[in-house]
Amino acid sequence: MLPIKHCFSLPADTVYLDGNSLGPLPVHAQENLSRVLQQEWGQHLIQGWNLDGWMEQPARLGNTLAPIIGAEPNTVMLGDTLSIKVFQALSAALGLRPERRVILSDSGNFPTDLYMAEGLIHGLQQDYELKVVEPDAIEAAIDDSIAVVMLTHVDYCTGRMHDMDRITQATHQAGAVSLWDLAHSAGAVDIDVSQCRCEFAVGCTYKYLNAGPGAPAFIYARPDIADKIEPILSGWLGHDKPFAFERKYRAGESVERFRVGTPPVLQMAVLESALALWQGLSMAEVRKRSIELSELFIEGVESRCPMLDLASPRDAQQRGSQVSFAFEHGYAAMQALIANNVIGDFRQPNLMRFGFTPLYLDEKDIERAVDILSDVMTNRLWNKPEFQKVKAVT
Ligand SMILES: *Cc1c(COP(=O)(O)O)cnc(C)c1O
């Protein structure tokens, strides 16, 4: 039953509404990491790769993560960061449609996804094109010139959520390949990649999945196409037989070929503990609670802070697990809020962003956050010089 607050190490008296950016530390991860450090690395040294299963861990954890996004067994691989996984998946997707030249995305996409597409196009040295349209113009822009439709399911700024099934269907009808970035969806909303039939999905594990700063990203490939992919990042651990040290690259089986180099074993230990918390949780229940908490927050803020404008879709069905409000002095207001132990974040140009994570939040937290936000706004607590100075990470 939710919440499972006791499973997380959260500072006392803090309402944490930023789990959409960096999830909190799972209590059990500390013990597990220290065991891996002391017993596995400390005692087993290089034998850890065999004795402690370090080599298989990225695939094993892929199977633990799979049910959270509705993926079939042996279709998810962990490693690298999300930017890298976007690059790999996009390149693989283009390889499936060699006769087409257009990548379609939207202006709500996270910048790194678009940057990686630009970099890939530059590297390919062919006449590829990245076409970026407004989020609500996506479906109309899908035609038979498009090779890949690459979208982020939930908008990082506003929480606006695309209809994954419908867009994937339209993509397939046009003969294009579907690539979804689930950075703000995995562990936040109820998704089912196998039912959706998208070819690729990628996402990170340090947001709603709570695996810590720099935790490895995941990549999913639909089982029927995984073996057709020619990896662009043809690293030795994606080779069919890494320890044969063959002169030529030969791709490993299915999603094994998305591995690149040595996995981050210590960070994987944290991920293992973080994923263990999802055993027995139903994503439908998590989603239901997320909507209840978000609605309570919106209702409270709208009735008590009339100077804030809802920048997220009002309809919960079109919204992920975050809510944003626009306010001219949003940065300073967020700093004032943080100084009062309610942690959210700020996104350009004027968005105060709040993430709702039912694993460790309940109604009391939301009520407290609304009380404090209302105090900050009504009494203009943000209007102090110390809250105006913009930090490097917002
Ligand atoms: C958070 C996020 C990223 C981050 O990429 P990293 O390589 O992990 O830094 C990329 N894309 C989207 C859509 C995100 O929300």
The ligand as an SDF file (V2000), in Angstrom:
LIG
                    3D

 15 15  0  0  0  0  0  0  0  0999 V2000
   16.0250   14.2010  -17.9350 C   0  0  0  0  0  0  0  0  0  0  0  0
   15.9820   14.0390  -19.3980 C   0  0  0  0  0  0  0  0  0  0  0  0
   17.1630   13.7830  -20.1290 C   0  0  0  0  0  0  0  0  0  0  0  0
   18.4970   13.7350  -19.4570 C   0  0  0  0  0  0  0  0  0  0  0  0
   19.4860   13.0870  -20.1950 O   0  0  0  0  0  0  0  0  0  0  0  0
   20.8280   12.6200  -19.4830 P   0  0  0  0  0  0  0  0  0  0  0  0
   21.6850   12.1410  -20.5720 O   0  0  0  0  0  0  0  0  0  0  0  0
   20.4570   11.5680  -18.4810 O   0  0  0  0  0  0  0  0  0  0  0  0
   21.4160   13.8050  -18.7700 O   0  0  0  0  0  0  0  0  0  0  0  0
   17.0310   13.5600  -21.4910 C   0  0  0  0  0  0  0  0  0  0  0  0
   15.8240   13.6160  -22.1090 N   0  0  0  0  0  0  0  0  0  0  0  0
   14.6900   13.8830  -21.4330 C   0  0  0  0  0  0  0  0  0  0  0  0
   13.4000   13.9200  -22.1520 C   0  0  0  0  0  0  0  0  0  0  0  0
   14.7400   14.1240  -20.0700 C   0  0  0  0  0  0  0  0  0  0  0  0
   13.6240   14.4160  -19.4040 O   0  0  0  0  0  0  0  0  0  0  0  0
  1  2  1  0
  2  3  1  0
  2 14  2  0
  3  4  1  0
  3 10  2  0
  4  5  1  0
  5  6  1  0
  6  7  2  0
  6  8  1  0
  6  9  1  0
 10 11  1  0
 11 12  2  0
 12 13  1  0
 12 14  1  0
 14 15  1  0
M  END
$$$$
